[in-house]
Each structure stands twice: as structure tokens, then as C-alpha cells.
Amino acid sequence: MTTIDWRRWRAEFPSTADQVHMNHAGLAPLPRRTAAAIRAFADEAERVTPAAYAGWTRGVETVRADAARLLGARPAEVAFVKNTAEGLSLIAAGLPWREGDNVVAVADEYPSNVYPWFGLRRHGVETRLAARRGARVGVEEIAARVDARTRLIAVSAVDWQSGFRADLAALGTFCRARDVLLVVDAIQALGALPIDVEASGIDCLAAGGHKWLLAPEGCGLLFVAERVLDRLQPVLLGWKSVDDGDTYLPYHFDLRRDAAKLEPGTQMHLGIRALGASLDLLLEIGPRAIEARVLELTDLLAEGLRGLGAGIVSPRDGGAASSILTFVLGDTDALHAALTAAGVVCRRRLGGVRLAPHFYNDADDVARVLAAVRAHRG
């Protein structure tokens, strides 16, 4: 196996000069190449030409193909959206519903993966929330809320507070056996942990780009499996919703048959360019290598924190561990303030502190976090 020199990738992140960024579950700093892509786009846009615009358009399809590679999908199954909430809302609003149908989501989920389903109340559709078992929710807890009128199950690949990693393959098998759609909020996984939509039986997936994908806010991904595309109607319509959208007249209403039918108008070229630069970085390293790295770092953090008397909230066994580690130790507000003062970027969650390192963090960063906790504890 090739040994990876992680110092090479750490050099992509100027933020490492003055902070220990452990908040990729919130907002990620940009890699150098992504910031450079933004500047290059701005330079082109100052003197926009037909050739430049044609290049932007071709670039969109290159990024779409890269996103498909990361997901184990086909480019025709990928659309660009502003954020996770928009992607999930397009799914909720575009599917056919009947009064009496229900959706099963998860209690204490991030609102972006609950409110789109709550909005279906106007169609007489109920949203049921599966209860967690501690920090976990598995097939058993979800199955307890499923009945013959369940049309869709909505889960997060990784929980935003505890870092619990769902068994998507098991959920996919459960859903296929019942002809139920599996919809995944992947914003806390994609970019840090491998996701294969085909192997897991995922029907739809949404993820904003500003967390583990290392891109700016305002541009993300929506996956819609080919088997679902015909059932999903676009609720936002414009010139790009139809076949041959560049031919404006005469009017026709032959909708595109790929996921891009959900992109109604002029594309977010700047955001897509930036997202593409970050996807290039992630694909260059490789999803499996990144997964191994973030699990190694969170294991080091968990071991060190336990040695300081902390309680680890996040599941760390088997396939449930992720790149998020939440721990409790004494006064959370005071501890968070101490970590912030020491240059550690983190967040308070579940009555404790949430740490979320990415592949470019290193053992020195772990040591700085532990030293700050030790100094605070006294």
C-alpha cells in the first residue's frame, strides 16, 4: 500500500498557520486551489467573452462528472443545487403524493431533513419521526414507524451532533424490499466518508458543498437515481428545464429526462467552478484514504480525551464511527471558550463539544486540542 505524505495535502490549507480547524461539520476553510479557482473565474468575468462562457458551460459538465464519480453515480443522475435543504425540498415537492401517505424521518435530525417533509402536510402526508436509541438510529427503530402507506424514508448518512454513521446499505435493502424510497442527507459524510449510491440502494441524496466537500456556501449536489427520475417532476421551471434549451423559440415543453431538469435557469458558474476544484482535491487523494485518515484522527482524539476524564458521546464501534467526535467534560461553555482561545475551531453540541477534523489535520493538531483541554481542566 502506498504511504501518503499528508504534509503535501496540509499545504493546501493556509488556515493551518494560525488555527486548528475542527469544525468541518459546520463550515470548512477553502483549499488554496479552490480559492485560486475563484480568483481565476473573477479574472475571466472581468472581460467575459463568448469563448470564456463556453468554457464555463463545459466546466459545469466536467464537475458534474466528477461529482458522479465521488457518488458512484452517472452524470445524468446529478444536479447542482444551492444547498441540502433545496435539494431535499425539490424531492419532497416533486414526487407524487396521495392523502394518507407517510414519510419516516428521524427525531432530533437537522431541520433541513425534516421541514421539507413537514411541508407535505398540505397534501395530507404525515411525517413520522423514528426514535433514537441513545445516539443511534438503525433499521429496527425506523421499521417501527413504517407501515403500508410509507412512501419514503429520510435519514442522514452521519448525524450532525453525535456523528453516528448510518448503515445505508442495510437501510437500502430494507427500502427495496418494501418499494420505499431511501433519501439521504449526506452533508455530514460526503467528502469525508465514501458513499456509493448504487451499492447502498440510495434513491436520492443531497449535500451542500461547504462542509466536508471543502467548497464555498451556496453550491451543492443532488443525486436522483435514474429509476426515480421519471417520477420526479420539476417544481422550478425555466429555459434549461427542457430539451435543447439553448434554442429559445419556438416554445415547446419537452422536459429533460436527466437530473439537470431540476436546474431551471442560468447555472451558478462561480460556485460550480469552486466546487469542482475541491472535488478534484478529494478525488486526487481518494475517498478510502480520506476515510482512513479521519477515523485515525478521531480515534486519537477519543483516546486522548478519555485519558483526561472526558466522556465520549459519539459511537466509535464498528461501522458507526465517523469523522465527528462529540465529548463532554465539565462546564461545556467554559471548555468551548478555552478551546476557542487556544485557536481550536469547534462547536457545542449535545451538551458537550463537537470536534470534526478533516484529512489535512494532523497529530500536532490533536496534541494542541488535548493540551488546551488539559490546561483548562487544570
N, C-alpha and C positions, 0 to 999 in steps of 0.2 A: 504494500500500500504506500502511495506517495505521501511523504510528510509535508504538511502545509506550513509555510512560513507566514504565520498570521500577522507578523510585523508589516509585511507588504500591504496587507489589507487595512491595517490600522492607519497607515499613512494616508488613506483616502479620507480620513475624518479629522479635520483641523480642530474640532471640538475637544479632542483628547488633550490638547495643550493646557486647558485650564478647567476641565470638569471631568467627572466620572458620570457619564450619562447612563443611567439605569432606568430610563423611562420610555423605552421603545414601545411599551404598551399604551403610551399616551401620545407622544409626538417625537419623531426621530429627527436628529440633526442630518443635514444633507451631506452625502459624499462629495468630494471635490469634483468628480466627473459630472455629477448631476448639476451642481452649481455652474460648472463650465458650460453645460448644455443650455442652461437658462440664459447665460450671458451671450452665447452664440446665437440663440434664437432672437434675442433682443437686437443684436447687431444686424441680423438679416432683416428684421422687421422695420428697422430704421429706413431701409431702402428696398422695401418689398417689391419684388419683380414677379412676373409670371413663372419664371424658372424656379424662384425660391418657393412660391406657393405650391407648384407641382411637387417640389421636393418634400414639403411638409406633408402633402397628401400621401405620397409614397411612404414617408416615415411612419404615418399612422398605421399602415398595414404591416410594416416591419415590427412595430411594437405589439400589434395585435397577435402576430405570430409568436413573438417571444412570450407573451402572456399565456398563450395556449400551451407552449412548451412547459412553462412552470406549473401549469394546472393538469397536464396530461390530457388536454382537450384539443379540439380542432379550431383553427382561427374563426371559422364560421359560427362557432358557439360562444364567441367572446364579444362583448360590447363594452364601451367606455362610459362610465357614469361619474358623477361628481363625488359620490361617497357611498358608504354602505347603506345608509338609510334610503337614498334614492334608488339604489339597485333593488333592495327588498320591496320598496313601495311599488316599483314597476312590476314586480312579480305579483304582489298582492292585488294590484288594481287590474292587471291584465289577464288573469285566469278567470275561467267561467265558474260562477258560484251559484248554488241553489240555497234557498232558505232552509235552515236546519243542518247545513254542513257545519263542520268544526275544524279548527286548526289547533294542534297541540304545540305549545311553546314551553319555555322553562321559567320557573319562578326566579326572581331576582336577576333576570337576564338584563343585559344592557338595553335601554329603551328602543334603540334602532331596530332590534329584532323582536319587538313586541307591538309597538304602536302601529306599524303597517297592518298587522293582523287585527288589532282593535278596530281599525278603520273599516273593517268588513262588517261591523255591526249593522251598517246601513243596508246590507244585503241579507240580514238575518243569520249571519255566520257567527258562531261562538268561538272565542279563543279560550282554550283551557291551558292552565299552567301546571306543568308537571312539578311535583315537589322534589326538592333536592334531598339527598341522603348525606348529611354533612356538607362537604364541599362538592359532592359528586352528583351526577345525574346520568343514569345509564338506560339501557333498553328497558329494564324492569320498571323503572319509575315512569318512563314515557308510556310504556304499554298500558299502565294502569289508567291512563287518561284517554286511550284510543278506543273507538267503537266503530260500528259500521258506517257512520257518517263522517268519519275523519278523512279529510282530503289531503292534508299537508302536515308535516312535522317540521318545525323550525328550531334549529339548535345552533349553538356556537361551536366552532371547532375547538376553541380554547376559551375558557371562562375569563372574563375581563378582570375579575377580582382575585380569585383563588388560583388561576392558572390551570384548573382541571382540564385535561385534554380528553375530548370525547372519542369514543370508539366509533368513528364514522363508518367503517366497514360493517360493523355489527348493525348499526342503525340502517345502513343501506340495504342490508339483507332483510331486515325486519320490514322496511317500507316496500320493497319489491314484492314480498310475499303477500302484501295487502293492497297493492296498487295505490299506495300513498306516496305523494311527492316528498322528497327529502330536500329541504332548503337549508343552506348553511351560511351563517355569518362567519367569514374566515378572516376577519381583520386582525385577530389576535394570533393567527397562525401563519398565514401566507407570507413567505419571506423568511421565516424562522424555522418552520417545520414543513416537511414535504406533504403535499396534498395531491392525490391522484383522483380526479373526479370520476373517471371511468371505473377504476378498480374499487372505489368506495360506493359506487351506485348513487352519487350525488346528482340530483336533477337540476338544481340551481344553486349558485353561490355568488356572494357579493363580498367585496373587500375594498375599503378605502386605501389609498396609497401612502398615507402619512405616518404609518406606524412601522411595522416590520418590513414593508416594501421600500422604506427609506426614500420616499418621494415627497413632494410638497402636498399640502392640503389642496383639495379641490379636484382631484382626478383619481379614479379608482376603476375597478374591474367588476364586470358582471358576467357570469357564466350561465348559459342556458343550454341544457343538453338538447341535441338535435331532436330527440324523441318528444321534447316538450314544446319546441318552437312553434309548431302549428297550433297548439292550444293557447299560446300566449299572444294576446292582442296588444299592440302598442297603444298606450293611452295618451302619449305625446306624439303629435304628427307634424311633419314638415316636409321640406323638399327632398331630404335624404331618406325618408321613410319608404320610398318607392323604388322599384327597379329603374335603372337609367335616370337617376335623379339629376344628373347634370344636364339633361335635356328638359328644359323647363316647360315648354309648350309643344304640342297641345297637352292639356291635363289628362292624366289617367290615374287610376288608383290600384295599380298592381303592386301590392306591398312586397318589399323584400322578404325573402324566406330565411335569411340568416339573422343572427343576433343583432346585427347592425341596424335592423329595422327599429330598434329601440333608441337609436341616435337620430333625433328628428331634424337637426339642423347643423349649422356650421360647427365643426369639431373644435375641441379645446386643444389646439395645436401646441401651445406652450406647455400645458400640463402633461400632455401625452409625450412630448419630447423629453421632459424631465423624468417622467415615469420610466420611459424607455432606457434612459441612461442608468437608472437604478436597477432595472431588470437585467441589463447587461452585466452589471456587477454581480448580482445574485446568481445568475446562470453561469458566469465565469467560475465562481467558487464551487457551486453545486449545492442543491438542496440537502443532500445527505450529509455532506461535510459541515454545512451550517448547523444542521440539527445536532450532530455530534458535539459541535463546539458549544452551542448554547446550553445543552444539557450538562456538559462538563463544567461550565461556569456556574450554573445554578446549583449543581451538586457541591462545588467548592464553597459557595456561599452558604448553603444549607448546613454543611458540616461545620464550618467556622462559627456560624450563628448558634448552632446547638451547643457548641463548646463555650459560648458566652452566656448560656442560660436561656436563649430565645426559644419560643415555641414556633414551629413551622406549620403554618396553616395550609400551605399548598400540598396537594397529593404528590408524592415523589416515587411511588411504586409503579413498576411495570410500565404500561403504556400511558398512564395517567399524567406523567410529569411533562412539563412544558418549559418554555423559556421565561415564564413568570414565576417568581418566588415571593410569597407574602409571609411575613413573620410578625410575631408580637413579642414585645419586651418592655415592660413598664409603661410609662406615660408616652403614648404614641405621639402626641403633639410635640412634646419636648424632644423626643427622639428624632422626629422628622425635621424639626428646626436645627438640631445639632448636625444631622447629615447634610442638610442644605448649606449650613455654614461651612462645612468641610468640603463643599464643592461636589457633593453627590446629588444628582438629579433623580428624584424618586417621588412616589405618591403615597398617600394614606388610603388604605382600603381594608375593609373587614375588621376594623378596629386595630389594624397594625400598619406596617409599612410594606409597600409593594416594590420589589426590585425586578427590573426587566432588562437584562443585558443582551447585547447582540454579539455577533461573531467577532467584531473587532475589539471588544473589551478583552482584558487580559488578566493574568494573575496579580499584577500590580494594582489594577482597579479593584479586584476582590479584596486585596490586602488593605487598600485605603478605606473601603467600606467597613471592614471589620475593625480597623483601627479607630474609626470615628465612633462606631458603636461601643467599643471598649472604653474609649475616653469618656463618652457620655455616661456609661454605666458607672465609671469610677472604681 
